[in-house]
């Protein structure tokens, strides 16, 4: 990324990548790259921001599906559900370290602002 002079980084929601959240956030910070993540855990580990489904809600919905299947429902008859709650998280400490000013309008839209 540094050789190609990347201006930003996007890290998709991937369970393997979330296991290395601190390392990825530190690498982005070391190279001065603002980064958007697919898991809030990356932002909690020092990343700039994330916009992602609320996975806790999704896991609870999955439990409802399992319950229906165990009670005899056919999986093929159950509707496919999409996430309904997305969370926008911003880390102001990281923004400051990168020399970025987050507009107040964006901060107001955030579900959580980490200071």
C-alpha positions, 0 to 999 in steps of 0.5 A: 500500500505504501509503494502504491501510495494508497490514500485509504484502507478498507478492511471487510468483515472477515472473521480471520481479519477481526482476530488481528484487529490490533495489528491491522489498526496499528499498521494503518496508523503507522502508515497514516492510512485512514481505514474503514472496517467491517467490524466494530472491534477494529475501531475499538482496537484503534481503527478509524471507523466502521459501518457494519451490521449488529452481529449480536442481533444477527446471532440472536436471530440465528438462534430463533431459526435454530429453534424453529428447525428443532421444532420441525420447520423445514429450513427451505421454508424459512425466509432469508433475513437481511440485517436490519440494524447497522452501526456506525462507529467512529474513533476520534482519538484515531482521527486526531492521530491521523490529523483528520477532522470529522465533521459534526454532521458525521459525528451526529450520525454515528451510533458510537463515538470513541474518544 
